[in-house]
């Protein structure tokens, strides 16, 4: 139990989503009584009316802003306007109305896509403004990065206590496995499982496989968010990651092995790789909130694959 969470009303935007469900469960484990996590159908946070309804109904002391419109490279490429507008207007309205409502702390979850395309590895928070984001997800990344600017400006002018976190690519059970909008890990898991069961000779993969990524298990990310909510009070952004880098090719081979798919992986270099490299410097999180990722990539992938296999079996049998 934590007095911080037992003595405050906590609202979570996106609380029914992939990351949000884990955060809400961990809040309850910390003694938070009935975290306020309504569905987007109840309050449209892109509208002034929706944001005010959310605040008037939940009356939160602390807001954890996890809600976002997200997707993989293909979804970002197909919806740049929507991803920019929805994420920017949702966040900026919520921050302004939270300030006016007297919310005591605002935790904003940003995105690794905010970093410049050619950021030196490992990405340090001080590198955030040293260039333009990778083109395929720049509108989404810039929309989320502007919320950092807003929080820092509001802290300076109004004394508004807003903090900003930069989680790396997330994965885990209950992720989005829709191939039209999923990120790389759930997409590869689904492709390999279906190819195995169908007896296919190969699985098509986007790009060259040379790009690198860092991945954070969803439970670890939720833990980092709650540690920051409780312990961090500063204006500087904080990376949340595992600090471990892997190439997409090696990731695909690992998933192929864990799913027991015995066919080939075929790469399509006409498809974009996205940002060339991603790996975070996680020292600030360790120093300021005591956060270190606890789950190895192989452990997390195994749990995610097991979850997907169970869900797929249940769906097929029903």
C-alpha positions as CSV (number, residue, x, y, z in Angstrom):
1,X,0.0,0.0,0.0
2,X,1.2,3.5,-0.8
3,X,-0.2,6.6,1.0
4,X,0.2,8.6,-2.2
5,X,-2.4,6.4,-3.9
6,X,-4.6,5.6,-1.0
7,X,-5.2,9.3,-0.1
8,X,-5.8,10.7,-3.6
9,X,-8.4,10.3,-6.3
10,X,-6.7,9.0,-9.4
11,X,-8.0,9.3,-13.0
12,X,-6.5,7.4,-15.9
13,X,-7.2,8.3,-19.5
14,X,-6.9,5.3,-21.7
15,X,-7.5,3.1,-18.6
16,X,-9.2,0.4,-20.7
17,X,-6.4,0.2,-23.2
18,X,-3.4,-2.1,-23.5
19,X,-1.2,-0.2,-21.0
20,X,-4.1,1.4,-19.1
21,X,-5.6,-1.9,-17.9
22,X,-2.3,-2.8,-16.3
23,X,-1.8,0.6,-14.7
24,X,-5.3,0.4,-13.2
25,X,-4.7,-3.0,-11.8
26,X,-1.4,-1.9,-10.2
27,X,-3.2,1.2,-8.8
28,X,-5.7,-1.1,-7.0
29,X,-2.8,-3.2,-5.7
30,X,-1.3,0.0,-4.2
31,X,-4.5,0.7,-2.4
32,X,-6.2,3.2,-4.8
33,X,-9.9,2.9,-4.3
34,X,-11.8,2.8,-7.6
35,X,-9.4,4.5,-10.0
36,X,-11.5,6.6,-12.5
37,X,-11.0,5.1,-15.9
38,X,-14.0,5.7,-18.1
39,X,-14.1,4.5,-21.8
40,X,-13.6,6.9,-24.6
41,X,-17.2,6.4,-25.6
42,X,-18.3,8.1,-22.3
43,X,-16.0,11.1,-22.6
44,X,-14.6,12.3,-25.9
45,X,-11.4,14.0,-24.7
46,X,-10.9,15.7,-28.1
47,X,-13.8,18.0,-27.2
48,X,-14.1,20.7,-24.5
49,X,-17.4,19.1,-23.3
50,X,-15.8,15.7,-23.0
51,X,-12.8,16.9,-21.1
52,X,-14.9,18.9,-18.7
53,X,-17.3,16.0,-18.2
54,X,-14.4,13.7,-17.4
55,X,-13.1,16.2,-14.8
56,X,-16.4,17.0,-13.2
57,X,-17.4,13.3,-12.9
58,X,-14.0,11.9,-11.7
59,X,-12.9,15.0,-9.6
60,X,-9.3,13.7,-9.8
61,X,-6.4,14.9,-7.7
62,X,-4.0,13.2,-10.1
63,X,-4.4,12.4,-13.8
64,X,-2.4,9.8,-15.6
65,X,-2.8,10.6,-19.3
66,X,-2.2,7.4,-21.2
67,X,-4.8,7.8,-23.9
68,X,-3.4,8.1,-27.4
69,X,-4.3,7.2,-31.0
70,X,-1.5,4.9,-32.1
71,X,-0.4,2.4,-34.6
72,X,2.6,0.9,-36.5
73,X,4.5,2.3,-39.4
74,X,1.6,1.5,-41.9
75,X,-1.1,3.1,-39.7
76,X,1.1,6.2,-39.1
77,X,1.7,6.5,-42.8
78,X,-2.0,6.3,-43.7
79,X,-3.3,8.6,-40.9
80,X,-0.8,11.4,-40.3
81,X,-3.4,14.1,-40.0
82,X,-5.6,12.1,-37.6
83,X,-2.7,11.0,-35.5
84,X,-1.4,14.6,-35.1
85,X,-4.8,16.2,-34.5
86,X,-6.3,13.7,-32.1
87,X,-3.3,13.3,-29.9
88,X,-2.5,17.0,-29.8
89,X,-6.0,18.3,-29.2
90,X,-6.8,15.6,-26.6
91,X,-3.7,16.3,-24.6
92,X,-3.7,20.1,-24.8
93,X,-7.3,20.4,-23.8
94,X,-6.9,18.0,-20.9
95,X,-3.9,19.9,-19.5
96,X,-5.6,23.3,-19.7
97,X,-8.8,22.1,-18.1
98,X,-6.9,20.1,-15.5
99,X,-5.0,23.3,-14.6
100,X,-8.3,25.3,-14.3
101,X,-9.8,22.5,-12.2
102,X,-7.0,22.5,-9.7
103,X,-5.6,19.1,-10.4
104,X,-2.6,18.7,-8.2
105,X,-0.5,16.4,-10.5
106,X,-0.6,15.6,-14.2
107,X,1.5,12.6,-15.5
108,X,1.7,12.7,-19.3
109,X,2.9,9.6,-21.2
110,X,4.7,10.6,-24.3
111,X,6.4,8.5,-27.0
112,X,9.8,7.4,-28.2
113,X,8.7,8.7,-31.7
114,X,9.3,12.2,-30.4
115,X,13.1,11.7,-30.7
116,X,15.0,12.9,-33.8
117,X,15.4,10.4,-36.6
118,X,19.2,10.3,-36.2
119,X,19.5,10.6,-32.4
120,X,22.8,9.1,-31.1
121,X,22.3,5.8,-29.3
122,X,21.5,5.6,-26.5
123,X,18.8,8.3,-26.7
124,X,19.3,10.8,-23.8
125,X,16.5,13.1,-22.8
126,X,18.7,16.1,-23.6
127,X,18.8,15.0,-27.3
128,X,15.1,15.4,-27.7
129,X,15.3,18.7,-29.7
130,X,18.3,18.0,-31.8
131,X,16.4,17.2,-35.0
132,X,13.2,16.2,-36.7
133,X,11.5,12.9,-35.9
134,X,11.5,9.9,-38.4
135,X,9.1,10.9,-41.2
136,X,6.7,8.0,-41.0
137,X,5.6,8.8,-37.5
138,X,6.7,12.5,-37.1
139,X,3.1,13.9,-36.9
140,X,2.3,11.6,-34.0
141,X,5.7,12.2,-32.3
142,X,5.5,16.0,-32.6
143,X,1.9,16.1,-31.3
144,X,3.0,14.3,-28.1
145,X,6.2,16.3,-27.8
146,X,4.3,19.6,-27.8
147,X,2.5,18.4,-24.6
148,X,6.0,18.4,-22.9
149,X,6.4,22.0,-24.0
150,X,2.9,22.8,-22.6
151,X,3.6,21.2,-19.3
152,X,6.9,23.0,-18.9
153,X,5.3,26.3,-19.9
154,X,2.4,25.8,-17.4
155,X,4.9,24.9,-14.6
156,X,6.8,28.1,-15.3
157,X,3.7,30.4,-15.5
158,X,1.1,28.7,-13.3
159,X,3.1,26.4,-11.0
160,X,1.2,23.4,-12.6
161,X,2.8,20.1,-11.5
162,X,3.0,18.2,-14.7
163,X,5.6,15.5,-15.5
164,X,6.4,13.9,-18.8
165,X,7.5,10.3,-19.5
166,X,9.0,8.8,-22.6
167,X,8.4,5.0,-22.8
168,X,10.0,3.0,-25.5
169,X,8.1,0.5,-27.7
170,X,5.7,-1.5,-25.5
171,X,4.5,-5.1,-25.9
172,X,2.8,-7.8,-23.8
173,X,-0.4,-9.8,-23.3
174,X,-3.6,-8.2,-24.6
175,X,-1.6,-6.1,-27.2
176,X,-3.2,-5.1,-30.5
177,X,-2.8,-8.1,-32.9
178,X,-4.7,-6.5,-35.8
179,X,-2.3,-6.6,-38.7
180,X,-3.6,-3.3,-40.1
181,X,-2.7,-1.3,-37.0
182,X,-0.5,-3.4,-34.8
183,X,3.1,-2.7,-33.8
184,X,6.0,-5.1,-34.8
185,X,5.9,-7.6,-32.0
186,X,2.2,-8.6,-32.1
187,X,2.3,-8.5,-35.9
188,X,5.2,-10.9,-36.0
189,X,3.7,-13.2,-33.4
190,X,0.4,-13.4,-35.3
191,X,2.1,-14.0,-38.6
192,X,4.4,-16.7,-37.3
193,X,1.6,-18.5,-35.4
194,X,-0.8,-18.4,-38.4
195,X,2.0,-19.5,-40.8
196,X,2.9,-22.4,-38.5
197,X,-0.7,-23.6,-38.2
198,X,-1.4,-23.2,-42.0
199,X,1.8,-24.9,-43.0
200,X,3.1,-21.9,-44.9
201,X,6.6,-21.9,-46.2
202,X,7.5,-18.3,-45.2
203,X,6.4,-15.2,-43.3
204,X,6.7,-11.8,-45.1
205,X,8.4,-9.0,-43.1
206,X,8.6,-5.3,-43.7
207,X,11.9,-3.6,-44.5
208,X,15.4,-5.0,-44.4
209,X,15.4,-6.1,-40.8
210,X,18.5,-3.9,-40.1
211,X,16.7,-1.3,-38.0
212,X,17.0,-1.7,-34.2
213,X,14.5,-1.2,-31.5
214,X,14.3,-1.4,-27.7
215,X,11.2,-3.0,-26.1
216,X,9.6,-2.6,-22.7
217,X,7.2,-5.2,-21.2
218,X,3.9,-3.5,-20.4
219,X,3.9,-4.5,-16.7
220,X,7.3,-2.9,-16.3
221,X,6.1,0.3,-18.0
222,X,3.1,0.5,-15.7
223,X,5.4,0.2,-12.8
224,X,7.6,3.0,-14.0
225,X,4.6,5.3,-14.5
226,X,3.4,4.8,-11.0
227,X,6.8,5.3,-9.5
228,X,7.1,8.6,-11.4
229,X,3.6,9.6,-10.3
230,X,4.5,9.1,-6.7
231,X,8.2,10.2,-6.6
232,X,9.0,12.6,-9.5
233,X,8.3,16.3,-9.4
234,X,10.6,17.8,-12.0
235,X,10.1,19.5,-15.4
236,X,12.6,17.3,-17.3
237,X,11.3,14.4,-19.4
238,X,12.2,10.9,-18.2
239,X,12.9,7.9,-20.4
240,X,11.3,4.6,-19.5
241,X,13.0,1.6,-21.1
242,X,14.9,-1.6,-20.7
243,X,18.2,-0.2,-22.1
244,X,18.6,-3.2,-24.4
245,X,18.7,-2.9,-28.2
246,X,17.8,-5.6,-30.8
247,X,17.6,-5.6,-34.6
248,X,14.2,-6.3,-36.2
249,X,15.8,-9.3,-38.0
250,X,17.0,-10.8,-34.7
251,X,13.6,-10.1,-33.1
252,X,11.8,-11.8,-35.9
253,X,14.1,-14.8,-35.7
254,X,13.5,-15.0,-31.9
255,X,9.7,-14.9,-32.4
256,X,9.9,-17.5,-35.1
257,X,11.8,-19.8,-32.7
258,X,9.5,-19.2,-29.8
259,X,6.4,-19.8,-31.9
260,X,7.9,-23.0,-33.4
261,X,7.5,-21.8,-36.9
262,X,9.9,-23.7,-39.1
263,X,9.6,-21.7,-42.3
264,X,11.6,-18.8,-43.7
265,X,11.4,-15.0,-43.0
266,X,11.3,-13.0,-46.3
267,X,12.2,-9.4,-46.1
268,X,10.6,-6.7,-48.4
269,X,13.1,-3.7,-48.7
270,X,10.4,-1.7,-50.6
271,X,8.7,-1.2,-47.2
272,X,10.1,1.3,-44.8
273,X,12.3,0.4,-41.9
274,X,11.3,3.4,-39.8
275,X,13.8,5.1,-37.5
276,X,17.3,3.4,-38.1
277,X,18.0,2.8,-34.4
278,X,16.2,3.1,-31.0
279,X,17.7,2.5,-27.6
280,X,17.3,4.7,-24.5
281,X,19.6,5.9,-21.9
282,X,17.7,4.9,-18.7
283,X,19.9,6.5,-16.1
284,X,17.6,9.4,-15.3
285,X,14.7,7.0,-14.5
286,X,17.0,5.0,-12.3
287,X,18.4,8.0,-10.4
288,X,15.2,10.0,-10.0
289,X,12.5,7.4,-9.5
290,X,14.4,4.1,-8.9
291,X,13.0,2.4,-12.0
292,X,14.7,-0.5,-13.7
293,X,13.0,-2.9,-16.1
294,X,12.5,-6.4,-14.5
295,X,11.4,-8.5,-17.5
296,X,13.8,-9.8,-20.1
297,X,12.7,-9.7,-23.8
298,X,12.6,-13.5,-24.0
299,X,10.5,-13.7,-20.8
300,X,8.1,-11.1,-22.1
301,X,7.8,-12.6,-25.6
302,X,7.1,-16.0,-24.1
303,X,4.3,-14.7,-21.9
304,X,2.9,-12.7,-24.9
305,X,2.9,-15.6,-27.2
306,X,1.3,-17.9,-24.6
307,X,-1.5,-15.3,-24.1
308,X,-2.1,-15.0,-27.8
309,X,-2.2,-18.7,-28.3
310,X,-4.8,-19.1,-25.5
311,X,-6.9,-16.3,-26.9
312,X,-6.7,-17.6,-30.4
313,X,-7.7,-21.1,-29.2
314,X,-10.7,-19.8,-27.2
315,X,-11.9,-17.6,-30.2
316,X,-11.6,-20.5,-32.6
317,X,-13.4,-23.0,-30.3
318,X,-16.3,-20.5,-29.6
